[in-house]
Amino acid sequence: MLSFKQLEGKTFPPVSFLSTNQEMINIGKSGNRVVLYVYPRTTPADGVPLPNWDVIPGARGCSIQARGFASFYTAILNTGISNIYGLSTQDTAYQQEAKSRLDVPFELLSDPKMLLAKELNLPTFSVENHVLYQRITFVISDGVIEKVFAPIKDAADNAREVLAYLNH
């Protein structure tokens, strides 16, 4: 696996992901400056997480992270960011429910085949027959990874950390 710092300056892979509004999104070809946060998975609407979820380092906090980016959505866009996206391995129908339940104003992207992990050699972990992403956030400018936030120690503060970077 590359160190996170080594990802900065690399071209973002030209892969497309299905979004919660049913569009195929290719961040690497968008020609914009975007924020992409990659997260393991949100807990289902019934509130029952995977077994031992709370004891897996870095697993807990996906809904809190999404709400953080929703809270700072306008402020982040006001820095010149054209879009914020969240990405996980969960399918689009699941993400549509999560987007509605969490009141997220941006699209969530589905990567069930873990194309991004393969392209960028991103860290993953396994639990209950699920292979999931470790949390990582990118600022991507014109298809190039400008900044990587990882490891993310506090999912609740990630959006604020990104906003501080964008305002520097």
N, C-alpha and C positions, 0 to 999 in steps of 0.2 A: 504494500500500500504506500502511496506517495504521502509525504507529510502534507499537512493542510496548507502550509505556506507555499509549497511547490505547486499547488493548484493555481495560485494567483498568477495571472499573465497567460494562462493556458486558454486555448479556444474552447468554448463550451460546445459539447458535442451536438451535432445537427440531428437530434432525435425529437420525435413528436410524441406528445402525451395527450390523451383524451381529458378534457376539462369537464367541470360540473355543468357547464352550459352546452355541452356536447360538441364543442369545437376542438379540433386538433391544434395544439399549441407547440410551436417549435421555438423555444427561447433562444437558441443559438443563431437562428436566422431572423429574429425579430427586428434587429437594427435599433433596438431601444435599450434603455437602462432600466433593469428590473431587479427586484429582490425575489429570490427563491429560497424558501425555507423548506428543508427536507426533514420529515419527522417520522417516528416509527408507526404510530396508528392512534386514532382517537378511539376512546371507549365507546361501545355501542350505546344507543339511546336507553337501553334498559339499565345502564350503569354498571354492568358486570364486566370488569376487565379480565384479561387472560390470567390464569393462575400464576401467583407469585409476581405479578406485574409491578407491584409497589417496591419489591426488593431488587429488581433488575436496575443496575446503575444507568441513569439517563433515560429510562423508559417512560417514567411518569412525567406528565406535564404537557402533553400534546394539545389538549383542549385549552389549557391556560395559555400556551404559546399562540394558538390561533386567535384567542380573544385579545391577546396583547397586540398582535398585528392588526386586528380589527380596530382596536382603540386608537392606534397610531396611524391608521390608514391615510387619513387626509394629510397629516403632518409629513408622512413619508413621501406621499405624492407631491407635496409642495416643495420638496428638495430637487425635483426634476426626474424622479422615478416615474416611469409610465405605468408599471403594473407591479403588484405583489402577487406571488403564487405560493401555495403550499403544495407539497408533493409527498405522497406515500404510496405504499403498495396496495392500499385498499381500492376496491373497485369503485367505479364512478357512481353507481347507485348508492353505495354506502356513503361516499363523500358528499353526494347531494343532500342526504339526510343530515349529515354532520354540519354542512354549510348552513342549512336552514336552522338547525337547532342551536348552533353557536353564533348565529347572526353574523356571518362572515361576509364582508362586502366584496371580496375578491374570489377568483376561481381557485379551486383545488384541482390538482392534476393527479391522474392515476398512472402508476408505473408498476403494474403487477409482474412484469417480466424482469424488473430491476435493470432496465437498460442503462440508466444513469450510473448505477453502481458498477456495471461492467465497463462502461466508457471511461469513467473517472477513477475506477478502483476505490470506490467509497466503502467505508466500514459498515458492516451489518452485524446483526446478532440473530439468534434463533430462540424461539419459545413456542412450545405447543405446536410443532409442525409449521410454524410461520417463520419465514426469513424476513426480517424487517431492517429498515435503515436505522443507523445511529443518527442522532440529530446533528444537522449541519446547515448553515445558512450562507447563501452566496449573494453578492452584488455583482451583476453581470452587465457589462456595458458594450454595446455593439458586438455581442457574441463572444466577448472575452471576459474571463473571470477576473474581476477587479479586486474583490475582497472576499475572504473566507472567514466565517465565524465558527470556530470549532477548536476544542470541544466546547459545547455550550453547557455551562455549569448550572445556569438558572433559566429554565425555559420561560418563566414569567417575565424575565427582564430582557429577553433577546430582542424584542422589537425596539425597546428603548435604547439598547446598545447599538442597533443598526441605525436608528435615527441620529444618535450622537455622532456616529461615523459620517453619515451623509451630510451633517451640518458642520463638519470640521473645516 
